Amino acid sequence: MCLFCKIASHEIPAEVLYEDEHVMAFKDIAPQAPVHFLVVPKKHIETIMDAEENDKELLGHLLFYGQKIAKEQGCEEKGARFVINCKTDGGQTVGHLHLHVLGKKQLYWPPG
């Protein structure tokens, strides 16, 4: 079982911001901005490129709750960055699809 599956099943503690039967959102343990949390599907999907057609609703659920929690964390007025890293070249470090949400800090592009 991967790290995020263990967090989603409460085997490993996390500072949970939201949870339902499909996703869990929790604060990043190494935040890169004043607001930095992850939203993970409880279903194990290795990368975004492994999502299948029957995962479309789950992916929408992931994004919806990412933006909802970002608003609750005070990011509505100035915005936030929503990031899904994918595989080695994309910077993915945990083999479980997850959405990073970063806010309350001016972020630039390219991320450098």
C-alpha positions as CSV (number, residue, x, y, z in Angstrom):
1,M,0.0,0.0,0.0
2,C,1.4,3.4,-1.0
3,L,2.0,6.4,1.4
4,F,-1.2,8.3,0.3
5,C,-3.3,5.1,0.5
6,K,-2.1,4.7,4.1
7,I,-3.0,8.4,4.8
8,A,-6.4,8.0,3.2
9,S,-7.1,4.9,5.3
10,H,-5.9,6.7,8.5
11,E,-3.0,4.3,9.0
12,I,-0.6,7.3,8.9
13,P,-1.8,10.6,10.5
14,A,-2.2,13.8,8.6
15,E,-3.7,17.2,9.2
16,V,-7.0,16.6,7.3
17,L,-8.9,19.5,5.8
18,Y,-11.6,17.5,4.1
19,E,-12.7,13.9,3.6
20,D,-15.5,12.1,2.0
21,E,-15.9,8.6,0.4
22,H,-13.9,9.6,-2.7
23,V,-11.2,12.0,-1.7
24,M,-9.1,13.3,1.2
25,A,-7.4,16.7,1.5
26,F,-4.6,17.3,3.9
27,K,-1.8,19.8,4.6
28,D,1.5,19.2,2.8
29,I,4.2,18.1,5.3
30,A,6.8,20.4,3.5
31,P,4.7,23.4,2.5
32,Q,6.0,25.6,-0.3
33,A,3.5,28.4,0.4
34,P,1.5,29.6,3.4
35,V,-1.4,27.5,2.0
36,H,-0.2,24.2,0.6
37,F,-2.4,21.1,0.7
38,L,-2.9,18.0,-1.3
39,V,-6.2,16.4,-2.5
40,V,-5.9,12.7,-3.2
41,P,-8.4,10.2,-4.5
42,K,-9.0,7.3,-2.2
43,K,-8.9,5.1,-5.2
44,H,-5.3,4.3,-6.0
45,I,-4.4,5.8,-9.4
46,E,-0.7,5.8,-9.9
47,T,-0.5,9.0,-12.2
48,I,-2.9,11.3,-14.0
49,M,-1.9,9.3,-17.2
50,D,-3.3,6.2,-15.6
51,A,-6.8,7.6,-15.1
52,E,-9.4,5.8,-17.2
53,E,-12.7,7.0,-18.7
54,N,-14.6,5.7,-15.6
55,D,-12.5,8.0,-13.4
56,K,-13.8,11.3,-15.1
57,E,-16.3,12.0,-12.3
58,L,-13.6,11.3,-9.6
59,L,-11.2,13.7,-11.3
60,G,-13.9,16.4,-11.4
61,H,-14.6,15.7,-7.7
62,L,-10.8,16.1,-6.9
63,L,-10.7,19.5,-8.7
64,F,-14.0,20.7,-7.2
65,Y,-12.9,20.1,-3.6
66,G,-9.5,21.5,-4.3
67,Q,-11.0,24.9,-5.3
68,K,-13.6,24.7,-2.5
69,I,-10.9,24.1,0.2
70,A,-8.7,26.8,-1.4
71,K,-11.5,29.3,-0.9
72,E,-12.0,28.2,2.7
73,Q,-8.2,28.7,3.2
74,G,-8.5,32.3,2.1
75,C,-7.3,32.0,-1.5
76,E,-10.5,33.1,-3.3
77,E,-9.6,36.8,-3.8
78,K,-6.0,36.4,-5.0
79,G,-6.1,32.9,-6.3
80,A,-4.0,29.8,-6.0
81,R,-1.9,27.4,-8.1
82,F,-3.3,23.9,-8.8
83,V,-0.7,21.4,-9.8
84,I,-0.7,17.7,-10.8
85,N,2.8,16.4,-11.2
86,C,3.2,13.3,-13.4
87,K,6.0,10.7,-13.4
88,T,9.7,11.5,-13.2
89,D,9.9,14.4,-15.7
90,G,6.8,16.0,-14.2
91,G,8.3,15.9,-10.7
92,Q,6.0,13.3,-9.2
93,T,7.6,11.9,-6.0
94,V,4.7,9.7,-4.6
95,G,3.2,7.1,-6.9
96,H,-0.4,8.1,-6.3
97,L,-2.3,10.8,-8.2
98,H,-2.6,14.0,-6.1
99,L,-3.4,17.6,-6.6
100,H,-1.2,20.2,-5.0
101,V,-3.0,23.5,-4.1
102,L,-0.7,26.4,-3.2
103,G,-1.8,29.9,-2.2
104,K,-1.3,33.0,-0.1
105,K,2.0,33.7,-1.9
106,Q,2.8,35.3,-5.2
107,L,3.9,32.4,-7.5
108,Y,5.6,32.9,-10.9
109,W,5.7,31.2,-14.2
110,P,7.7,29.3,-15.2
111,P,8.0,27.8,-11.7
112,G,11.9,27.7,-12.0
